């Protein structure tokens, strides 16, 4: 059950990032066509090269996220578990949507190593201790059990 929730979250992230990657590659392709196949003025050439550079940076970053999500999916398929007992110590932003409170930029204190780690965990409250099943590269997790 817990693996299914993590797998679902990873597939959602993977769909989003693959879509962004394909859009960036499409923009690069159309812009390169515009640069080499059409005759344009200097201002348009500069704009096209800037657009290519920005699209390349986006594609490179999204590739990094895609690779991490794929590695995490392989870990889940092989039943490789990453668990930690951690306390939710801080967050960057609190949002309430339709009565549901979510926290962005969650920071957890790993009670075994005494190190702070940023994870995206659903259904947690600040100041409480949880046992969390998480993915190593994507930094997404779900609480397995609640402590004090």
Rosetta constraint file for C-alpha pairs under 8 A:
AtomPair CA 1 CA 5 HARMONIC 6.66 0.50
AtomPair CA 2 CA 6 HARMONIC 6.47 0.50
AtomPair CA 2 CA 133 HARMONIC 7.83 0.50
AtomPair CA 2 CA 142 HARMONIC 7.48 0.50
AtomPair CA 2 CA 144 HARMONIC 7.66 0.50
AtomPair CA 3 CA 7 HARMONIC 5.87 0.50
AtomPair CA 3 CA 76 HARMONIC 6.71 0.50
AtomPair CA 4 CA 8 HARMONIC 5.99 0.50
AtomPair CA 5 CA 9 HARMONIC 6.28 0.50
AtomPair CA 5 CA 142 HARMONIC 7.78 0.50
AtomPair CA 6 CA 10 HARMONIC 6.17 0.50
AtomPair CA 6 CA 134 HARMONIC 7.70 0.50
AtomPair CA 6 CA 135 HARMONIC 7.85 0.50
AtomPair CA 6 CA 140 HARMONIC 7.49 0.50
AtomPair CA 6 CA 141 HARMONIC 6.75 0.50
AtomPair CA 6 CA 142 HARMONIC 7.12 0.50
AtomPair CA 7 CA 11 HARMONIC 6.11 0.50
AtomPair CA 7 CA 73 HARMONIC 6.71 0.50
AtomPair CA 7 CA 76 HARMONIC 7.31 0.50
AtomPair CA 8 CA 12 HARMONIC 6.21 0.50
AtomPair CA 9 CA 13 HARMONIC 6.34 0.50
AtomPair CA 9 CA 140 HARMONIC 7.85 0.50
AtomPair CA 10 CA 14 HARMONIC 5.99 0.50
AtomPair CA 10 CA 69 HARMONIC 6.18 0.50
AtomPair CA 10 CA 72 HARMONIC 7.92 0.50
AtomPair CA 10 CA 73 HARMONIC 7.16 0.50
AtomPair CA 10 CA 138 HARMONIC 7.87 0.50
AtomPair CA 11 CA 15 HARMONIC 6.04 0.50
AtomPair CA 12 CA 16 HARMONIC 6.34 0.50
AtomPair CA 13 CA 17 HARMONIC 6.14 0.50
AtomPair CA 13 CA 69 HARMONIC 7.62 0.50
AtomPair CA 14 CA 18 HARMONIC 5.93 0.50
AtomPair CA 14 CA 66 HARMONIC 6.10 0.50
AtomPair CA 14 CA 69 HARMONIC 6.52 0.50
AtomPair CA 14 CA 70 HARMONIC 7.98 0.50
AtomPair CA 15 CA 19 HARMONIC 6.16 0.50
AtomPair CA 16 CA 20 HARMONIC 6.36 0.50
AtomPair CA 17 CA 21 HARMONIC 6.02 0.50
AtomPair CA 17 CA 62 HARMONIC 5.89 0.50
AtomPair CA 17 CA 63 HARMONIC 7.96 0.50
AtomPair CA 17 CA 65 HARMONIC 7.24 0.50
AtomPair CA 17 CA 66 HARMONIC 6.45 0.50
AtomPair CA 18 CA 22 HARMONIC 6.11 0.50
AtomPair CA 18 CA 62 HARMONIC 7.62 0.50
AtomPair CA 18 CA 66 HARMONIC 7.07 0.50
AtomPair CA 19 CA 23 HARMONIC 6.25 0.50
AtomPair CA 20 CA 24 HARMONIC 6.17 0.50
AtomPair CA 20 CA 59 HARMONIC 7.65 0.50
AtomPair CA 20 CA 62 HARMONIC 7.30 0.50
AtomPair CA 21 CA 25 HARMONIC 6.19 0.50
AtomPair CA 21 CA 58 HARMONIC 7.45 0.50
AtomPair CA 21 CA 59 HARMONIC 5.17 0.50
AtomPair CA 21 CA 62 HARMONIC 6.07 0.50
AtomPair CA 21 CA 63 HARMONIC 7.15 0.50
AtomPair CA 22 CA 26 HARMONIC 5.99 0.50
AtomPair CA 23 CA 27 HARMONIC 6.15 0.50
AtomPair CA 24 CA 28 HARMONIC 6.23 0.50
AtomPair CA 24 CA 55 HARMONIC 5.09 0.50
AtomPair CA 24 CA 56 HARMONIC 7.02 0.50
AtomPair CA 24 CA 58 HARMONIC 6.72 0.50
AtomPair CA 24 CA 59 HARMONIC 5.75 0.50
AtomPair CA 25 CA 29 HARMONIC 6.14 0.50
AtomPair CA 25 CA 55 HARMONIC 7.19 0.50
AtomPair CA 25 CA 56 HARMONIC 7.62 0.50
AtomPair CA 25 CA 59 HARMONIC 6.87 0.50
AtomPair CA 26 CA 30 HARMONIC 6.18 0.50
AtomPair CA 27 CA 31 HARMONIC 5.95 0.50
AtomPair CA 27 CA 52 HARMONIC 7.42 0.50
AtomPair CA 27 CA 55 HARMONIC 6.86 0.50
AtomPair CA 28 CA 32 HARMONIC 5.98 0.50
AtomPair CA 28 CA 51 HARMONIC 7.63 0.50
AtomPair CA 28 CA 52 HARMONIC 5.27 0.50
AtomPair CA 28 CA 55 HARMONIC 6.31 0.50
AtomPair CA 28 CA 56 HARMONIC 7.25 0.50
AtomPair CA 29 CA 33 HARMONIC 6.21 0.50
AtomPair CA 30 CA 34 HARMONIC 6.22 0.50
AtomPair CA 31 CA 35 HARMONIC 6.16 0.50
AtomPair CA 31 CA 48 HARMONIC 5.92 0.50
AtomPair CA 31 CA 49 HARMONIC 7.92 0.50
AtomPair CA 31 CA 51 HARMONIC 7.55 0.50
AtomPair CA 31 CA 52 HARMONIC 6.70 0.50
AtomPair CA 32 CA 36 HARMONIC 6.15 0.50
AtomPair CA 32 CA 48 HARMONIC 7.74 0.50
AtomPair CA 32 CA 52 HARMONIC 7.60 0.50
AtomPair CA 33 CA 37 HARMONIC 5.43 0.50
AtomPair CA 33 CA 38 HARMONIC 7.38 0.50
AtomPair CA 34 CA 38 HARMONIC 5.35 0.50
AtomPair CA 34 CA 39 HARMONIC 7.95 0.50
AtomPair CA 34 CA 48 HARMONIC 7.76 0.50
AtomPair CA 35 CA 39 HARMONIC 7.44 0.50
AtomPair CA 35 CA 40 HARMONIC 7.62 0.50
AtomPair CA 35 CA 45 HARMONIC 6.45 0.50
AtomPair CA 35 CA 48 HARMONIC 6.85 0.50
AtomPair CA 40 CA 44 HARMONIC 6.17 0.50
AtomPair CA 40 CA 45 HARMONIC 6.58 0.50
AtomPair CA 41 CA 45 HARMONIC 6.39 0.50
AtomPair CA 42 CA 46 HARMONIC 6.27 0.50
AtomPair CA 43 CA 47 HARMONIC 6.24 0.50
AtomPair CA 44 CA 48 HARMONIC 6.04 0.50
AtomPair CA 45 CA 49 HARMONIC 6.28 0.50
AtomPair CA 46 CA 50 HARMONIC 6.19 0.50
AtomPair CA 47 CA 51 HARMONIC 6.10 0.50
AtomPair CA 48 CA 52 HARMONIC 6.13 0.50
AtomPair CA 49 CA 53 HARMONIC 6.16 0.50
AtomPair CA 50 CA 54 HARMONIC 6.22 0.50
AtomPair CA 51 CA 55 HARMONIC 6.02 0.50
AtomPair CA 52 CA 56 HARMONIC 5.99 0.50
AtomPair CA 53 CA 57 HARMONIC 6.29 0.50
AtomPair CA 54 CA 58 HARMONIC 6.29 0.50
AtomPair CA 55 CA 59 HARMONIC 6.09 0.50
AtomPair CA 56 CA 60 HARMONIC 6.07 0.50
AtomPair CA 57 CA 61 HARMONIC 6.22 0.50
AtomPair CA 58 CA 62 HARMONIC 6.09 0.50
AtomPair CA 59 CA 63 HARMONIC 5.99 0.50
AtomPair CA 60 CA 64 HARMONIC 6.50 0.50
AtomPair CA 61 CA 65 HARMONIC 6.61 0.50
AtomPair CA 62 CA 66 HARMONIC 6.10 0.50
AtomPair CA 63 CA 67 HARMONIC 6.11 0.50
AtomPair CA 64 CA 68 HARMONIC 6.34 0.50
AtomPair CA 65 CA 69 HARMONIC 6.23 0.50
AtomPair CA 65 CA 138 HARMONIC 7.32 0.50
AtomPair CA 66 CA 70 HARMONIC 6.18 0.50
AtomPair CA 67 CA 71 HARMONIC 6.21 0.50
AtomPair CA 68 CA 72 HARMONIC 6.21 0.50
AtomPair CA 68 CA 137 HARMONIC 5.10 0.50
AtomPair CA 68 CA 138 HARMONIC 5.89 0.50
AtomPair CA 69 CA 73 HARMONIC 6.15 0.50
AtomPair CA 69 CA 137 HARMONIC 6.84 0.50
AtomPair CA 69 CA 138 HARMONIC 5.78 0.50
AtomPair CA 70 CA 74 HARMONIC 6.28 0.50
AtomPair CA 71 CA 75 HARMONIC 6.31 0.50
AtomPair CA 71 CA 137 HARMONIC 7.47 0.50
AtomPair CA 72 CA 76 HARMONIC 6.24 0.50
AtomPair CA 72 CA 135 HARMONIC 5.90 0.50
AtomPair CA 72 CA 136 HARMONIC 6.71 0.50
AtomPair CA 72 CA 137 HARMONIC 6.39 0.50
AtomPair CA 72 CA 138 HARMONIC 7.03 0.50
AtomPair CA 73 CA 77 HARMONIC 6.12 0.50
AtomPair CA 74 CA 78 HARMONIC 6.16 0.50
AtomPair CA 75 CA 79 HARMONIC 6.15 0.50
AtomPair CA 75 CA 80 HARMONIC 5.03 0.50
AtomPair CA 75 CA 81 HARMONIC 7.53 0.50
AtomPair CA 76 CA 80 HARMONIC 5.78 0.50
AtomPair CA 76 CA 81 HARMONIC 7.22 0.50
AtomPair CA 81 CA 133 HARMONIC 7.09 0.50
AtomPair CA 81 CA 134 HARMONIC 7.73 0.50
AtomPair CA 82 CA 133 HARMONIC 5.81 0.50
AtomPair CA 82 CA 134 HARMONIC 5.62 0.50
AtomPair CA 82 CA 135 HARMONIC 6.50 0.50
AtomPair CA 82 CA 136 HARMONIC 6.95 0.50
AtomPair CA 83 CA 131 HARMONIC 6.84 0.50
AtomPair CA 83 CA 132 HARMONIC 5.48 0.50
AtomPair CA 83 CA 133 HARMONIC 4.58 0.50
AtomPair CA 83 CA 134 HARMONIC 6.23 0.50
AtomPair CA 84 CA 110 HARMONIC 6.50 0.50
AtomPair CA 84 CA 111 HARMONIC 7.75 0.50
AtomPair CA 84 CA 112 HARMONIC 7.51 0.50
AtomPair CA 84 CA 131 HARMONIC 5.63 0.50
AtomPair CA 84 CA 132 HARMONIC 5.39 0.50
AtomPair CA 84 CA 133 HARMONIC 6.83 0.50
AtomPair CA 85 CA 110 HARMONIC 6.03 0.50
AtomPair CA 85 CA 111 HARMONIC 5.78 0.50
AtomPair CA 85 CA 112 HARMONIC 6.91 0.50
AtomPair CA 85 CA 129 HARMONIC 7.16 0.50
AtomPair CA 85 CA 130 HARMONIC 5.75 0.50
AtomPair CA 85 CA 131 HARMONIC 4.35 0.50
AtomPair CA 85 CA 132 HARMONIC 6.28 0.50
AtomPair CA 86 CA 108 HARMONIC 5.79 0.50
AtomPair CA 86 CA 109 HARMONIC 5.22 0.50
AtomPair CA 86 CA 110 HARMONIC 4.38 0.50
AtomPair CA 86 CA 111 HARMONIC 5.28 0.50
AtomPair CA 86 CA 112 HARMONIC 7.99 0.50
AtomPair CA 86 CA 129 HARMONIC 5.58 0.50
AtomPair CA 86 CA 130 HARMONIC 5.49 0.50
AtomPair CA 86 CA 131 HARMONIC 6.28 0.50
AtomPair CA 86 CA 132 HARMONIC 7.17 0.50
AtomPair CA 87 CA 108 HARMONIC 5.34 0.50
AtomPair CA 87 CA 109 HARMONIC 5.12 0.50
AtomPair CA 87 CA 110 HARMONIC 6.71 0.50
AtomPair CA 87 CA 111 HARMONIC 7.12 0.50
AtomPair CA 87 CA 126 HARMONIC 7.97 0.50
AtomPair CA 87 CA 127 HARMONIC 6.38 0.50
AtomPair CA 87 CA 128 HARMONIC 5.63 0.50
AtomPair CA 87 CA 129 HARMONIC 4.16 0.50
AtomPair CA 87 CA 130 HARMONIC 6.22 0.50
AtomPair CA 88 CA 106 HARMONIC 7.28 0.50
AtomPair CA 88 CA 107 HARMONIC 6.15 0.50
AtomPair CA 88 CA 108 HARMONIC 4.48 0.50
AtomPair CA 88 CA 109 HARMONIC 6.49 0.50
AtomPair CA 88 CA 124 HARMONIC 7.64 0.50
AtomPair CA 88 CA 125 HARMONIC 6.98 0.50
AtomPair CA 88 CA 126 HARMONIC 5.08 0.50
AtomPair CA 88 CA 127 HARMONIC 5.30 0.50
AtomPair CA 88 CA 128 HARMONIC 5.80 0.50
AtomPair CA 88 CA 129 HARMONIC 6.39 0.50
AtomPair CA 88 CA 130 HARMONIC 7.82 0.50
AtomPair CA 89 CA 106 HARMONIC 7.91 0.50
AtomPair CA 89 CA 107 HARMONIC 5.88 0.50
AtomPair CA 89 CA 108 HARMONIC 5.52 0.50
AtomPair CA 89 CA 109 HARMONIC 6.43 0.50
AtomPair CA 89 CA 126 HARMONIC 6.03 0.50
AtomPair CA 89 CA 127 HARMONIC 5.63 0.50
AtomPair CA 90 CA 106 HARMONIC 6.02 0.50
AtomPair CA 90 CA 107 HARMONIC 5.19 0.50
AtomPair CA 90 CA 108 HARMONIC 7.16 0.50
AtomPair CA 90 CA 126 HARMONIC 6.59 0.50
AtomPair CA 90 CA 127 HARMONIC 7.97 0.50
AtomPair CA 91 CA 103 HARMONIC 6.26 0.50
AtomPair CA 91 CA 104 HARMONIC 6.07 0.50
AtomPair CA 91 CA 105 HARMONIC 5.07 0.50
AtomPair CA 91 CA 106 HARMONIC 4.39 0.50
AtomPair CA 91 CA 107 HARMONIC 5.88 0.50
AtomPair CA 92 CA 103 HARMONIC 7.35 0.50
AtomPair CA 92 CA 104 HARMONIC 5.76 0.50
AtomPair CA 92 CA 105 HARMONIC 4.98 0.50
AtomPair CA 92 CA 106 HARMONIC 6.83 0.50
AtomPair CA 93 CA 103 HARMONIC 5.75 0.50
AtomPair CA 93 CA 104 HARMONIC 5.08 0.50
AtomPair CA 93 CA 105 HARMONIC 6.79 0.50
AtomPair CA 94 CA 101 HARMONIC 7.03 0.50
AtomPair CA 94 CA 102 HARMONIC 5.94 0.50
AtomPair CA 94 CA 103 HARMONIC 4.64 0.50
AtomPair CA 94 CA 104 HARMONIC 6.40 0.50
AtomPair CA 95 CA 101 HARMONIC 5.68 0.50
AtomPair CA 95 CA 102 HARMONIC 5.26 0.50
AtomPair CA 95 CA 103 HARMONIC 6.25 0.50
AtomPair CA 95 CA 104 HARMONIC 7.88 0.50
AtomPair CA 96 CA 100 HARMONIC 5.41 0.50
AtomPair CA 96 CA 101 HARMONIC 4.41 0.50
AtomPair CA 96 CA 102 HARMONIC 6.32 0.50
AtomPair CA 97 CA 101 HARMONIC 6.56 0.50
AtomPair CA 102 CA 122 HARMONIC 7.55 0.50
AtomPair CA 102 CA 123 HARMONIC 7.60 0.50
AtomPair CA 104 CA 120 HARMONIC 7.46 0.50
AtomPair CA 105 CA 118 HARMONIC 6.73 0.50
AtomPair CA 105 CA 119 HARMONIC 7.47 0.50
AtomPair CA 105 CA 120 HARMONIC 7.22 0.50
AtomPair CA 106 CA 118 HARMONIC 5.62 0.50
AtomPair CA 106 CA 119 HARMONIC 5.81 0.50
AtomPair CA 106 CA 120 HARMONIC 6.22 0.50
AtomPair CA 106 CA 121 HARMONIC 7.61 0.50
AtomPair CA 107 CA 116 HARMONIC 6.40 0.50
AtomPair CA 107 CA 117 HARMONIC 5.60 0.50
AtomPair CA 107 CA 118 HARMONIC 4.50 0.50
AtomPair CA 107 CA 119 HARMONIC 6.41 0.50
AtomPair CA 108 CA 116 HARMONIC 5.50 0.50
AtomPair CA 108 CA 117 HARMONIC 5.29 0.50
AtomPair CA 108 CA 118 HARMONIC 6.20 0.50
AtomPair CA 108 CA 119 HARMONIC 7.06 0.50
AtomPair CA 109 CA 114 HARMONIC 6.17 0.50
AtomPair CA 109 CA 115 HARMONIC 5.67 0.50
AtomPair CA 109 CA 116 HARMONIC 4.39 0.50
AtomPair CA 109 CA 117 HARMONIC 6.36 0.50
AtomPair CA 110 CA 114 HARMONIC 5.17 0.50
AtomPair CA 110 CA 115 HARMONIC 5.39 0.50
AtomPair CA 110 CA 116 HARMONIC 6.06 0.50
AtomPair CA 110 CA 117 HARMONIC 7.07 0.50
AtomPair CA 111 CA 115 HARMONIC 7.56 0.50
AtomPair CA 118 CA 139 HARMONIC 7.10 0.50
AtomPair CA 119 CA 134 HARMONIC 7.95 0.50
AtomPair CA 119 CA 139 HARMONIC 4.91 0.50
AtomPair CA 119 CA 140 HARMONIC 5.57 0.50
AtomPair CA 119 CA 141 HARMONIC 6.65 0.50
AtomPair CA 120 CA 139 HARMONIC 6.22 0.50
AtomPair CA 120 CA 140 HARMONIC 4.67 0.50
AtomPair CA 120 CA 141 HARMONIC 5.99 0.50
AtomPair CA 121 CA 140 HARMONIC 5.98 0.50
AtomPair CA 121 CA 141 HARMONIC 4.70 0.50
AtomPair CA 121 CA 142 HARMONIC 5.27 0.50
AtomPair CA 121 CA 143 HARMONIC 7.05 0.50
AtomPair CA 122 CA 141 HARMONIC 7.23 0.50
AtomPair CA 122 CA 142 HARMONIC 5.97 0.50
AtomPair CA 122 CA 143 HARMONIC 7.41 0.50
AtomPair CA 123 CA 142 HARMONIC 7.81 0.50
AtomPair CA 123 CA 143 HARMONIC 7.44 0.50
AtomPair CA 124 CA 128 HARMONIC 7.70 0.50
AtomPair CA 124 CA 143 HARMONIC 7.41 0.50
AtomPair CA 128 CA 146 HARMONIC 7.62 0.50
AtomPair CA 128 CA 147 HARMONIC 6.94 0.50
AtomPair CA 128 CA 148 HARMONIC 6.07 0.50
AtomPair CA 129 CA 146 HARMONIC 6.13 0.50
AtomPair CA 129 CA 147 HARMONIC 4.90 0.50
AtomPair CA 129 CA 148 HARMONIC 5.73 0.50
AtomPair CA 130 CA 143 HARMONIC 6.12 0.50
AtomPair CA 130 CA 144 HARMONIC 7.25 0.50
AtomPair CA 130 CA 145 HARMONIC 5.72 0.50
AtomPair CA 130 CA 146 HARMONIC 4.49 0.50
AtomPair CA 130 CA 147 HARMONIC 5.36 0.50
AtomPair CA 131 CA 143 HARMONIC 5.82 0.50
AtomPair CA 131 CA 144 HARMONIC 5.50 0.50
AtomPair CA 131 CA 145 HARMONIC 5.21 0.50
AtomPair CA 131 CA 146 HARMONIC 6.42 0.50
AtomPair CA 131 CA 147 HARMONIC 7.48 0.50
AtomPair CA 132 CA 141 HARMONIC 6.30 0.50
AtomPair CA 132 CA 142 HARMONIC 5.63 0.50
AtomPair CA 132 CA 143 HARMONIC 4.42 0.50
AtomPair CA 132 CA 144 HARMONIC 5.54 0.50
AtomPair CA 132 CA 145 HARMONIC 7.33 0.50
AtomPair CA 133 CA 141 HARMONIC 5.46 0.50
AtomPair CA 133 CA 142 HARMONIC 5.49 0.50
AtomPair CA 133 CA 143 HARMONIC 6.29 0.50
AtomPair CA 133 CA 144 HARMONIC 6.44 0.50
AtomPair CA 134 CA 139 HARMONIC 6.49 0.50
AtomPair CA 134 CA 140 HARMONIC 5.50 0.50
AtomPair CA 134 CA 141 HARMONIC 3.85 0.50
AtomPair CA 134 CA 142 HARMONIC 6.39 0.50
AtomPair CA 135 CA 139 HARMONIC 5.30 0.50
AtomPair CA 135 CA 140 HARMONIC 5.50 0.50
AtomPair CA 135 CA 141 HARMONIC 6.25 0.50
AtomPair CA 136 CA 140 HARMONIC 7.93 0.50
